[in-house]
Amino acid sequence: MGEIEKYIVKYGQEQNVEDRANEKVVEDGQAMEYQITGLTEGTWYFAIKTIDTNGLESDWSTSVSKTISR
């Protein structure tokens, strides 16, 4: 098992992870938190996958959601 090199966070307002328009690559594989800013009102869905130093990718995690209201 390799060391984690980076994470990919896929997010958007679509429930299906493959339909989400936004993706952020977090290059620091040791990062335990990351903040996504600028989200508009509504329900947002997030999933994450890891990529190790050998280039192997995990499956997408189970999605979680957050509703933004102002």
CORDA-V121330 format. One record per residue. N is the residue number from 1. RES is the residue in three letters. PHI is phi in degrees with one decimal (* if undefined). Layout:
n=<N N>
res=<RES RES>
phi=<PHI PHI>
This chain:
n=<1 2 3 4 5 6 7 8 9 10 11 12 13 14 15 16 17 18 19 20 21 22 23 24 25 26 27 28 29 30 31 32 33 34 35 36 37 38 39 40 41 42 43 44 45 46 47 48 49 50 51 52 53 54 55 56 57 58 59 60 61 62 63 64 65 66 67 68 69 70>
res=<MET GLY GLU ILE GLU LYS TYR ILE VAL LYS TYR GLY GLN GLU GLN ASN VAL GLU ASP ARG ALA ASN GLU LYS VAL VAL GLU ASP GLY GLN ALA MET GLU TYR GLN ILE THR GLY LEU THR GLU GLY THR TRP TYR PHE ALA ILE LYS THR ILE ASP THR ASN GLY LEU GLU SER ASP TRP SER THR SER VAL SER LYS THR ILE SER ARG>
phi=<* -84.5 -81.4 -70.9 -96.0 -159.3 -119.0 -119.8 -106.8 -112.6 -145.1 170.4 -99.8 -98.5 -69.0 -77.1 -57.5 -69.5 -91.4 -74.2 -84.9 -108.7 -144.3 -128.3 -96.7 -103.1 -70.7 -83.0 -65.0 -95.4 -63.9 -103.7 -152.5 -152.6 -107.3 -103.7 -111.5 82.2 -74.5 -87.5 -59.9 124.8 -96.8 -114.7 -116.6 -133.8 -143.6 -136.2 -136.4 -113.0 -128.0 -90.6 -67.4 -93.9 85.3 -78.6 -107.2 -80.1 -73.5 -65.5 -68.7 -63.7 -74.0 -122.6 -131.2 -143.0 -98.7 -99.6 -133.7 -119.1>
